[in-house]
Amino acid sequence: MEHYVGLDVSLKLTAICIVDRTGKIQREGVVRSAPEAIAAFVISNAPHVVRIGLEAGATSTWLWTELNRLGLPVICIDARHAKAVLKMQINKSDRNDAVGIARIM
């Protein structure tokens, strides 16, 4: 089963959402905003990950580099484009942003 992952990153914690190709949520969680913690969660919960998305931000270059180095298919999306999609959500939260980013993938 193909999986798509959305990351909503803050300095300390990252909300993670894993969806299948239909957009159905398969798993959610919150981990430290460290590449190793994010990679461990993704690898253990989404063995067939196709794409991981995170918004451009203060730590995105570092996270992209490290997750890519760990062999994960990560892309960085423009925050303005993500905002255009995510603003349609009724309740804005880190969890909902992670879900929205996963579904954009």
Backbone bond lengths (Angstrom), bond angles and torsions (degrees), N, CA, C in turn:
res aa  C-N    CA-C-N  psi(-1)  N-CA   C-N-CA  omega(-1)  CA-C   N-CA-C  phi
1 M - - - 1.454 - - 1.532 108.61 -
2 E 1.323 116.00 130.71 1.461 121.13 177.50 1.520 110.03 -75.38
3 H 1.337 115.18 142.26 1.460 120.73 177.63 1.528 109.99 -126.29
4 Y 1.323 114.41 148.42 1.459 122.78 175.98 1.516 106.75 -127.01
5 V 1.335 116.22 140.59 1.460 120.55 -172.11 1.522 110.15 -125.30
6 G 1.320 115.57 136.68 1.455 122.53 173.54 1.511 109.36 -115.03
7 L 1.331 116.10 136.05 1.456 122.17 177.93 1.519 109.14 -118.08
8 D 1.319 117.07 127.62 1.460 121.28 170.38 1.523 105.79 -110.59
9 V 1.330 115.45 105.34 1.459 122.16 -169.12 1.519 111.54 -98.52
10 S 1.329 115.88 132.27 1.463 121.89 166.90 1.527 105.92 -121.92
11 L 1.311 117.33 178.17 1.461 118.76 -175.63 1.524 113.20 -62.39
12 K 1.323 117.99 -37.77 1.464 120.42 -176.04 1.526 113.79 -100.21
13 L 1.329 116.74 -40.14 1.461 120.63 -173.58 1.525 111.70 -128.65
14 T 1.326 115.29 152.04 1.459 122.12 177.02 1.521 109.38 -125.90
15 A 1.335 115.67 124.75 1.464 121.02 173.37 1.525 107.01 -84.16
16 I 1.327 115.76 133.66 1.463 121.81 -177.63 1.523 109.22 -122.98
17 C 1.329 115.84 135.28 1.460 120.94 174.14 1.524 108.21 -130.31
18 I 1.322 115.16 132.70 1.461 122.25 177.35 1.526 107.45 -114.33
19 V 1.337 115.96 126.08 1.463 120.78 177.92 1.525 109.10 -122.93
20 D 1.347 115.16 159.74 1.462 119.32 173.97 1.527 108.34 -88.50
21 R 1.324 117.08 -175.64 1.469 119.12 -174.93 1.521 113.54 -68.14
22 T 1.337 118.12 -15.24 1.465 121.09 176.31 1.526 111.82 -90.16
23 G 1.335 117.42 -5.13 1.461 121.30 -178.79 1.512 114.00 92.66
24 K 1.329 116.84 2.65 1.466 120.74 179.40 1.529 109.73 -74.49
25 I 1.321 115.90 130.12 1.461 120.92 -179.40 1.527 109.67 -66.14
26 Q 1.330 115.26 127.50 1.460 122.14 178.26 1.524 111.99 -102.93
27 R 1.340 116.08 -34.00 1.467 120.18 -177.76 1.517 108.64 -164.08
28 E 1.331 115.53 146.39 1.459 121.88 175.74 1.516 108.66 -136.52
29 G 1.314 115.81 156.20 1.453 119.44 177.23 1.511 111.33 -172.46
30 V 1.316 114.97 173.02 1.458 122.56 176.39 1.522 106.96 -130.95
31 V 1.337 115.84 130.03 1.463 121.32 179.77 1.523 109.07 -133.18
32 R 1.332 115.55 170.32 1.465 120.07 173.80 1.531 108.86 -60.77
33 S 1.310 116.62 149.72 1.467 120.93 178.58 1.525 110.24 -82.06
34 A 1.309 115.26 59.41 1.463 123.03 177.57 1.529 107.11 -124.45
35 P 1.324 117.63 137.27 1.463 120.13 -177.44 1.526 113.58 -52.73
36 E 1.319 116.99 -40.83 1.468 120.35 -178.54 1.525 111.39 -64.72
37 A 1.329 117.58 -40.67 1.471 121.43 179.82 1.525 110.64 -67.60
38 I 1.321 116.36 -42.81 1.464 120.77 178.69 1.528 109.78 -64.13
39 A 1.335 116.40 -47.22 1.465 120.67 -179.29 1.523 111.44 -60.90
40 A 1.320 117.47 -42.50 1.469 120.77 -179.47 1.526 110.82 -61.25
41 F 1.338 116.88 -42.99 1.466 120.42 179.22 1.526 110.69 -64.00
42 V 1.327 115.80 -46.89 1.469 119.85 -177.58 1.530 111.00 -64.75
43 I 1.316 116.99 -47.85 1.467 120.53 -177.17 1.526 111.27 -62.28
44 S 1.328 116.69 -39.72 1.470 118.75 -177.76 1.527 113.21 -77.36
45 N 1.332 118.00 -22.84 1.463 120.59 -175.70 1.524 114.85 -112.27
46 A 1.319 117.66 -13.58 1.471 121.47 -179.26 1.528 109.22 -138.98
47 P 1.336 116.96 69.70 1.466 119.77 -175.61 1.531 114.07 -62.42
48 H 1.325 117.33 -20.32 1.469 120.78 -179.56 1.527 110.56 -114.11
49 V 1.325 115.94 45.87 1.463 120.47 -177.40 1.529 109.82 -67.79
50 V 1.328 114.86 131.22 1.459 121.99 179.00 1.522 110.08 -95.25
51 R 1.335 115.92 -41.26 1.457 120.32 -176.28 1.519 109.79 -154.64
52 I 1.331 114.72 142.16 1.462 122.67 174.99 1.520 106.80 -121.08
53 G 1.322 116.86 127.33 1.456 120.18 -179.47 1.512 112.18 -115.26
54 L 1.332 115.23 141.03 1.452 121.29 171.32 1.516 108.60 -140.23
55 E 1.319 115.68 148.98 1.459 120.84 179.23 1.520 110.56 -75.04
56 A 1.332 115.55 148.05 1.454 120.26 173.49 1.521 108.66 -63.12
57 G 1.313 116.11 136.47 1.458 120.86 -179.33 1.516 110.38 -172.18
58 A 1.322 115.23 -166.91 1.463 121.70 -174.19 1.530 113.53 -58.76
59 T 1.313 118.00 -36.41 1.472 120.64 -176.59 1.527 113.31 -108.55
60 S 1.318 117.55 4.59 1.470 119.72 -172.30 1.528 113.45 -65.34
61 T 1.318 118.95 -38.41 1.467 120.34 179.90 1.517 110.32 -63.29
62 W 1.322 116.55 -46.44 1.465 121.83 178.62 1.528 110.97 -62.00
63 L 1.335 116.77 -49.09 1.466 119.70 -179.43 1.526 111.50 -63.58
64 W 1.337 117.25 -43.69 1.462 119.96 178.99 1.523 110.19 -58.70
65 T 1.318 116.93 -47.71 1.463 121.36 -178.92 1.523 111.50 -59.33
66 E 1.319 116.43 -48.08 1.467 120.46 -176.52 1.531 112.32 -70.97
67 L 1.322 118.07 -41.63 1.466 120.03 178.44 1.527 110.66 -66.49
68 N 1.318 116.46 -38.48 1.461 121.24 176.25 1.529 110.10 -63.43
69 R 1.327 116.86 -42.63 1.465 121.66 178.07 1.527 111.19 -60.60
70 L 1.332 116.21 -32.67 1.462 121.32 178.64 1.538 112.35 -80.83
71 G 1.342 116.10 3.30 1.462 120.77 174.54 1.515 115.41 88.15
72 L 1.327 117.28 14.66 1.464 120.23 -179.07 1.527 110.80 -93.12
73 P 1.340 117.74 142.88 1.466 122.46 -177.66 1.532 112.01 -82.02
74 V 1.310 116.24 73.90 1.463 121.70 -173.20 1.524 110.80 -98.03
75 I 1.337 115.34 142.10 1.460 120.92 172.53 1.523 108.24 -130.00
76 C 1.309 114.80 154.00 1.461 121.58 178.20 1.523 107.04 -109.52
77 I 1.333 116.08 128.76 1.463 119.54 -178.50 1.521 110.16 -109.21
78 D 1.301 115.48 146.88 1.457 121.86 179.34 1.523 109.82 -61.84
79 A 1.309 116.16 129.11 1.466 121.24 -177.07 1.527 111.94 -60.34
80 R 1.333 117.71 -33.79 1.471 120.05 179.46 1.519 111.57 -66.38
81 H 1.334 116.51 -39.22 1.464 119.50 178.23 1.518 110.90 -68.13
82 A 1.321 116.01 -42.49 1.469 119.53 178.54 1.521 110.12 -63.14
83 K 1.322 116.62 -41.06 1.467 120.64 -178.71 1.525 110.78 -60.15
84 A 1.327 116.28 -38.53 1.465 119.99 -179.47 1.524 111.13 -60.50
85 V 1.317 117.16 -37.01 1.464 121.20 178.99 1.521 110.67 -80.96
86 L 1.333 116.29 -44.69 1.464 120.67 -173.75 1.523 113.25 -70.21
87 K 1.332 117.92 -22.70 1.467 119.14 -178.51 1.528 112.18 -69.78
88 M 1.329 117.32 -13.05 1.465 120.65 177.53 1.530 111.97 -75.90
89 Q 1.329 116.56 -11.41 1.463 120.42 178.63 1.523 110.10 -70.30
90 I 1.310 115.72 145.50 1.460 120.05 179.01 1.519 110.99 -73.12
91 N 1.319 117.21 -48.28 1.460 121.86 -178.35 1.517 109.98 -112.32
92 K 1.327 116.36 115.99 1.457 120.68 179.15 1.521 108.83 -84.63
93 S 1.330 115.87 125.90 1.460 121.78 176.39 1.521 107.66 -157.01
94 D 1.326 116.87 165.31 1.462 120.05 177.17 1.525 110.41 -59.10
95 R 1.326 116.28 -42.13 1.462 121.45 -179.80 1.526 110.36 -60.55
96 N 1.325 116.50 -49.66 1.463 120.47 -178.70 1.523 111.95 -65.84
97 D 1.334 117.11 -35.01 1.460 119.61 176.14 1.526 110.64 -64.09
98 A 1.335 117.37 -41.69 1.469 120.72 178.00 1.530 110.43 -62.00
99 V 1.331 116.68 -41.56 1.470 120.99 177.45 1.530 109.76 -61.28
100 G 1.330 116.87 -47.84 1.460 121.12 -179.54 1.515 112.69 -61.15
101 I 1.323 117.03 -42.81 1.466 120.72 179.40 1.528 110.08 -65.12
102 A 1.329 117.06 -41.57 1.474 119.96 177.95 1.523 110.40 -59.62
103 R 1.306 116.63 -41.56 1.469 120.16 -178.48 1.526 112.35 -72.08
104 I 1.328 118.08 -25.98 1.463 121.62 174.76 1.529 110.05 -66.71
105 M 1.308 115.91 -32.46 1.465 120.78 -176.59 1.512 110.96 -62.76
